Amino acid sequence: MKQLIKIGGILSSLILFSTLSHGAGTSAGSYIRNQASVSYETAAGTITDTSANVEFQVQELVRSTLVKLDAGSVSVSSPQTGAAMKFRLQNDGNSPEGFSIFVTQDSGDDFDVTVGSFYVDDGDGIFDPALDTLYDNNNPPELAADASIVLWVSSDIPGSLSDADLANLNVSAVSHSFVAAGQTNPGAGAVVGNAGPDNTDVVNASPITSVTSTFVVTDIDVSISKAITATRDNLGGGTGSQRVPGAEVDYTLTVTVTGTGTANNVIVTDDLPDELQLKDGVSGIISVGGVDETASSADGDGTSYDANTGTITVELGNINAGDPSIDIVFTTIIQ
């Protein structure tokens, strides 16, 4: 008699300790169990048989992503304490894991920094060691699978540096499981036995790579001050300087550049409140460094007044440190 034999697979997986993670698949420590079955037909009917369960435990796979969050180089002064670079560290593995941070410096750049402490940002994206959490690099906090933190790497900048001097820092994150086992630079497939959840092995997914960020000395500072220099109420009597509607108020803005080097593309803006308007509006005069400029944007002199927003804009261009301060003078009318 001709027999029809069908072989089917029945998969029955039992996941222990956690559900599937999104970073690197099934969670470390989980057991995967499955069995197969066979069925065939005889004169007596359909007969089935099943295999024994076959199982294995999923090991921990270590993966992480470290990216710099600073746009371009980080400007610093010389000297400076607590200059900070910003990074995001994400655990892409299949188990909670802590990561130790390593920093090396290029030998061919202009200066070396003194690397200080690491901090976890408090959520505002601004480095403040009084508010951010100190990162214990010897016993780093565990990151859940797919979780990330914003990390600050602080350094001290030496003195006597020149403008535009550079320092390159190479930052990497290494699984603390490997660091604790004496492996600070594990390659792809490196293993630490019985160090993961439920005594699983910890397996490194890929070689350790570093992210480079750069400090650049910008030993230049641009400051601005604003003062009322005169008031005219135009009432024809009394003190003549009462600040009443219709009165004229003169302002002087002073821009000063100190340090070394050049401040490029210096632009001054002054947003006048609704209670003030530039005298004569877009036909008014704004004095820049002793030269009267019209407030119209149409003349292309880089000095303008927007009557809709009340904004005065003065483009000063490039200014060398040590150049004389530049005064910007204009008259407003109290509404």
C-alpha positions as CSV (number, residue, x, y, z in Angstrom):
1,M,0.0,0.0,0.0
2,K,1.2,3.4,-0.9
3,Q,2.0,5.5,2.3
4,L,1.8,9.3,2.6
5,I,4.3,10.6,5.0
6,K,4.1,14.2,6.3
7,I,6.8,15.7,8.5
8,G,6.0,18.9,10.3
9,G,7.8,21.0,12.8
10,I,6.1,22.2,16.0
11,L,7.9,25.1,17.6
12,S,7.2,25.7,21.2
13,S,9.5,28.4,22.8
14,L,9.6,29.2,26.4
15,I,11.1,32.6,27.2
16,L,12.3,33.0,30.7
17,F,13.3,36.1,32.7
18,S,12.4,38.7,30.0
19,T,10.6,39.3,26.7
20,L,12.2,39.9,23.4
21,S,14.5,43.0,23.4
22,H,14.6,45.3,20.4
23,G,18.3,46.0,20.3
24,A,19.8,42.6,19.6
25,G,17.0,40.1,19.5
26,T,16.0,37.6,22.2
27,S,16.9,38.6,25.7
28,A,20.0,37.0,27.3
29,G,19.2,34.1,29.7
30,S,16.1,33.1,27.7
31,Y,15.6,29.4,26.9
32,I,14.4,28.4,23.5
33,R,12.8,25.0,23.4
34,N,11.3,23.2,20.4
35,Q,10.4,19.7,19.2
36,A,9.5,18.2,15.8
37,S,6.7,15.8,14.9
38,V,6.1,13.3,12.1
39,S,2.8,11.9,10.9
40,Y,2.0,9.2,8.4
41,E,-0.9,7.2,7.3
42,T,-1.4,3.4,7.4
43,A,-4.3,1.1,7.0
44,A,-4.9,1.6,10.6
45,G,-5.1,5.3,10.2
46,T,-2.9,8.3,10.9
47,I,0.0,7.7,13.2
48,T,2.2,10.5,14.8
49,D,5.4,10.6,16.7
50,T,7.2,13.5,18.3
51,S,10.8,14.1,19.2
52,A,12.1,15.0,22.6
53,N,12.4,18.8,23.4
54,V,15.6,20.3,22.3
55,E,16.6,23.5,24.1
56,F,19.4,26.0,24.4
57,Q,19.9,29.2,26.4
58,V,20.5,32.6,24.6
59,Q,23.8,34.2,25.6
60,E,24.4,37.9,26.2
61,L,25.4,39.8,23.1
62,V,27.1,43.1,23.8
63,R,26.5,46.0,21.4
64,S,26.6,49.7,22.0
65,T,26.5,52.9,20.0
66,L,28.4,56.0,21.0
67,V,27.9,59.2,19.0
68,K,29.1,62.8,19.6
69,L,26.3,65.4,20.0
70,D,28.4,68.6,19.7
71,A,28.0,70.3,16.3
72,G,31.6,70.7,15.1
73,S,34.5,71.4,17.5
74,V,34.0,72.5,21.1
75,S,35.3,76.0,21.7
76,V,37.4,76.5,24.9
77,S,39.6,79.2,26.5
78,S,43.1,78.8,27.8
79,P,43.2,78.0,30.6
80,Q,39.7,76.5,31.3
81,T,38.5,74.1,34.0
82,G,35.7,71.7,33.2
83,A,35.4,72.0,29.4
84,A,32.9,69.4,28.3
85,M,32.2,67.3,25.3
86,K,28.7,65.8,24.8
87,F,27.9,62.2,23.7
88,R,25.0,59.8,23.6
89,L,25.6,56.2,24.7
90,Q,23.0,53.5,23.8
91,N,22.9,49.9,24.8
92,D,22.1,48.0,21.6
93,G,22.6,44.6,23.2
94,N,20.1,42.0,24.5
95,S,20.7,42.5,28.2
96,P,21.2,45.3,30.7
97,E,24.9,46.2,30.7
98,G,27.2,48.8,32.1
99,F,29.9,50.5,30.0
100,S,33.3,51.9,31.0
101,I,34.4,55.0,29.2
102,F,37.9,55.3,27.8
103,V,39.6,58.4,26.4
104,T,42.8,58.7,24.4
105,Q,44.4,61.7,22.9
106,D,46.1,62.1,19.5
107,S,49.8,62.6,19.6
108,G,49.9,64.9,16.6
109,D,47.5,67.6,17.7
110,D,48.5,70.9,19.4
111,F,48.0,70.2,23.1
112,D,46.9,67.6,25.7
113,V,44.1,68.1,28.1
114,T,43.7,66.6,31.6
115,V,40.6,64.4,31.4
116,G,38.4,64.8,34.4
117,S,35.1,63.2,35.4
118,F,32.2,61.9,33.4
119,Y,28.6,63.0,34.0
120,V,25.1,61.8,33.0
121,D,23.0,64.8,31.8
122,D,20.0,65.6,33.9
123,G,17.8,66.1,30.8
124,D,18.3,69.8,30.1
125,G,21.2,69.3,27.6
126,I,23.4,71.8,29.5
127,F,26.5,70.7,31.3
128,D,26.3,71.6,35.0
129,P,28.3,69.3,37.3
130,A,26.2,70.6,40.3
131,L,23.1,69.1,38.7
132,D,24.2,66.3,36.4
133,T,25.0,62.9,37.9
134,L,28.6,61.8,38.3
135,Y,29.2,58.7,36.2
136,D,31.1,56.0,38.2
137,N,33.4,54.6,35.6
138,N,34.7,51.9,37.9
139,N,31.2,50.7,38.6
140,P,29.1,52.1,35.8
141,P,25.3,52.0,36.0
142,E,23.5,49.4,33.9
143,L,21.7,50.5,30.9
144,A,18.6,48.5,29.9
145,A,18.5,47.0,26.4
146,D,17.7,49.9,24.0
147,A,18.2,52.5,26.7
148,S,20.5,55.5,26.2
149,I,22.0,58.3,28.2
150,V,23.6,61.7,27.3
151,L,27.1,61.6,28.7
152,W,29.5,64.5,29.3
153,V,33.2,64.1,29.2
154,S,34.9,67.0,31.1
155,S,38.5,68.1,30.8
156,D,40.8,70.8,32.0
157,I,42.5,73.0,29.3
158,P,46.1,74.2,30.0
159,G,47.1,77.8,29.8
160,S,49.4,79.6,27.4
161,L,47.8,78.2,24.3
162,S,47.3,80.0,21.0
163,D,44.1,80.8,19.2
164,A,42.9,77.9,17.0
165,D,45.1,75.3,18.8
166,L,43.4,71.9,18.6
167,A,43.1,68.8,20.8
168,N,41.5,65.6,19.6
169,L,39.9,63.2,22.1
170,N,39.0,59.7,21.1
171,V,36.2,58.3,23.3
172,S,35.1,54.7,23.4
173,A,32.7,52.6,25.5
174,V,33.6,49.1,26.5
175,S,31.3,46.6,28.3
176,H,32.1,46.5,32.0
177,S,31.8,42.7,31.9
178,F,34.9,42.6,29.7
179,V,36.7,45.4,31.6
180,A,36.2,43.5,34.9
181,A,37.7,40.4,33.2
182,G,40.7,42.4,32.1
183,Q,39.7,42.8,28.5
184,T,39.6,46.5,27.7
185,N,39.8,46.1,23.9
186,P,37.8,42.9,23.1
187,G,37.5,41.9,19.5
188,A,34.4,40.6,17.7
189,G,33.4,37.3,19.2
190,A,35.4,37.7,22.4
191,V,33.7,35.9,25.4
192,V,33.6,36.3,29.1
193,G,32.2,33.1,30.6
194,N,29.3,33.0,33.0
195,A,29.2,36.8,33.4
196,G,25.7,37.4,31.9
197,P,22.2,36.9,33.2
198,D,21.6,33.4,34.7
199,N,25.3,32.7,34.2
200,T,25.2,33.1,30.5
201,D,28.4,33.9,28.5
202,V,28.9,37.5,27.5
203,V,29.8,37.8,23.8
204,N,31.2,40.9,22.2
205,A,29.5,41.7,18.8
206,S,32.1,43.8,17.1
207,P,35.5,45.4,17.6
208,I,35.7,48.5,19.8
209,T,35.7,51.7,17.9
210,S,36.2,55.3,19.2
211,V,34.5,58.6,18.4
212,T,36.7,61.6,17.9
213,S,35.7,65.0,19.2
214,T,37.9,68.2,19.1
215,F,38.6,71.1,21.5
216,V,39.6,74.3,19.7
217,V,41.0,77.2,21.5
218,T,39.0,80.3,20.9
219,D,40.9,82.8,23.0
220,I,38.6,85.7,21.9
221,D,35.7,87.3,23.7
222,V,33.1,89.7,22.3
223,S,31.1,91.7,24.8
224,I,28.4,94.3,24.5
225,S,27.0,97.0,26.8
226,K,24.0,99.2,26.5
227,A,23.4,102.6,28.1
228,I,20.9,105.5,27.9
229,T,23.0,108.5,27.1
230,A,20.3,111.2,26.8
231,T,16.6,111.9,27.1
232,R,14.7,114.9,25.6
233,D,11.0,115.3,26.4
234,N,10.6,118.3,23.9
235,L,8.0,119.9,26.2
236,G,9.8,123.3,26.2
237,G,10.1,123.6,29.9
238,G,11.0,121.9,33.2
239,T,13.9,119.6,33.2
240,G,13.5,118.8,29.6
241,S,14.5,115.1,30.3
242,Q,11.2,113.5,31.5
243,R,10.7,110.1,30.0
244,V,7.1,110.6,28.9
245,P,5.3,109.5,25.7
246,G,6.8,111.3,22.8
247,A,10.1,111.8,24.4
248,E,13.4,110.9,22.6
249,V,15.7,108.5,24.3
250,D,19.3,108.0,23.0
251,Y,21.0,104.7,23.4
252,T,24.6,103.7,22.9
253,L,25.7,100.1,22.4
254,T,29.4,99.4,22.8
255,V,31.0,96.2,21.3
256,T,34.4,95.2,22.5
257,V,36.6,92.4,21.3
258,T,39.4,91.1,23.6
259,G,41.8,88.1,23.6
260,T,43.7,87.0,20.5
261,G,42.6,86.3,17.0
262,T,39.5,87.5,15.1
263,A,35.8,87.4,15.8
264,N,34.2,86.7,12.5
265,N,30.8,87.8,11.3
266,V,29.9,89.9,14.3
267,I,26.2,90.8,14.2
268,V,24.5,93.0,16.8
269,T,20.7,92.9,17.3
270,D,18.5,95.0,19.6
271,D,14.9,94.1,19.9
272,L,13.0,97.2,20.9
273,P,9.9,96.7,23.0
274,D,6.5,97.8,21.8
275,E,6.8,101.0,23.9
276,L,9.8,102.2,21.8
277,Q,10.3,102.9,18.1
278,L,13.3,104.1,16.2
279,K,13.1,107.8,15.5
280,D,11.9,108.2,11.9
281,G,11.6,104.4,11.5
282,V,13.3,102.9,8.5
283,S,14.3,106.4,7.4
284,G,16.1,106.9,10.8
285,I,19.8,107.2,11.4
286,I,21.9,104.7,13.3
287,S,25.5,105.7,13.9
288,V,28.1,102.9,13.7
289,G,31.6,103.8,14.8
290,G,30.9,107.5,14.2
291,V,29.5,107.0,10.7
292,D,25.8,107.6,10.2
293,E,23.9,104.9,8.4
294,T,20.3,104.8,7.3
295,A,18.0,102.3,8.9
296,S,16.7,101.0,5.6
297,S,17.7,97.4,4.7
298,A,17.5,98.4,1.0
299,D,20.8,100.3,1.0
300,G,22.9,97.2,1.7
301,D,25.0,98.9,4.4
302,G,24.4,96.1,6.9
303,T,22.4,98.4,9.2
304,S,18.6,98.1,9.4
305,Y,15.4,98.5,11.4
306,D,12.4,96.3,11.1
307,A,9.3,98.3,11.9
308,N,7.2,95.2,12.2
309,T,9.3,93.5,14.9
310,G,11.1,96.5,16.3
311,T,14.5,94.9,15.7
312,I,17.7,96.9,15.0
313,T,20.4,94.9,13.2
314,V,24.0,96.0,12.7
315,E,26.4,93.8,10.8
316,L,30.0,94.6,12.0
317,G,31.8,91.9,10.0
318,N,35.2,90.6,11.3
319,I,36.8,92.3,14.3
320,N,40.3,91.7,15.5
321,A,40.9,91.4,19.2
322,G,42.4,94.6,20.5
323,D,40.7,96.8,17.9
324,P,39.0,99.9,19.3
325,S,35.5,99.3,20.7
326,I,32.7,100.2,18.3
327,D,29.8,102.4,19.4
328,I,26.3,102.0,17.9
329,V,24.2,105.1,18.6
330,F,20.5,105.6,17.9
331,T,17.5,107.5,19.0
332,T,14.1,106.1,20.0
333,I,10.7,107.6,20.7
334,I,8.6,106.6,23.7
335,Q,5.1,105.5,22.4
